[in-house]
Amino acid sequence: MGCAPAESGEYRMLSARIAGELLAFVIFFMQSDGIASIVDLFGDCMADVGTALLDAVIEMSRGQNLQAVHGFCSEGSELDHLFQSAGFRP
């Protein structure tokens, strides 16, 4: 019995700050198979900076020639609207 090898890649983090104060952050995993996966997206000011953080992840993924960016959230959560405004589809 064998298992498929885990994909390798690199974790990255982006943060949004004003005058050094953390507003929000996103952590994502850039996989060797050409997919970036959002691991965590959190902050007190998501309505103000959440879409900008997602846009930055998308741009970084394009710069690395990745094929897709995946994000996960529960239906009806605050993140659902942010993902949709950044162009993510269910």
Residue pairs with C-beta under 8 A, 6 or more apart in sequence:
7 31
7 32
7 33
8 31
8 32
9 29
9 30
9 31
9 32
10 29
10 30
11 27
11 28
11 29
11 30
11 39
12 27
12 28
12 29
12 30
12 60
13 25
13 26
13 27
13 28
14 25
14 26
14 53
14 56
14 57
14 60
15 22
15 23
15 24
15 25
16 22
16 23
16 24
16 25
16 43
16 45
16 49
16 52
16 53
17 23
22 43
23 43
23 44
23 45
23 48
23 49
24 41
24 42
24 43
24 44
24 45
24 46
24 49
24 50
24 53
25 40
25 41
25 42
25 43
25 53
26 38
26 40
26 41
26 53
26 54
26 56
26 57
27 38
27 39
27 40
27 41
28 36
28 37
28 38
28 39
28 57
28 69
29 36
29 37
29 39
30 36
30 60
30 61
30 64
30 66
31 37
31 66
34 65
34 66
34 67
34 68
35 66
35 67
35 68
35 69
35 70
36 57
36 60
36 61
36 64
36 66
36 68
36 69
36 70
37 69
37 70
37 71
38 54
38 57
38 69
38 70
38 71
38 72
41 50
41 53
41 54
41 71
41 79
41 82
43 49
43 50
46 78
46 79
46 82
50 79
50 82
51 82
51 85
51 86
54 71
54 82
54 83
54 86
54 88
55 86
57 69
58 69
58 86
58 87
61 68
61 69
69 88
71 79
71 83
71 88
73 79
73 80
73 83
74 80
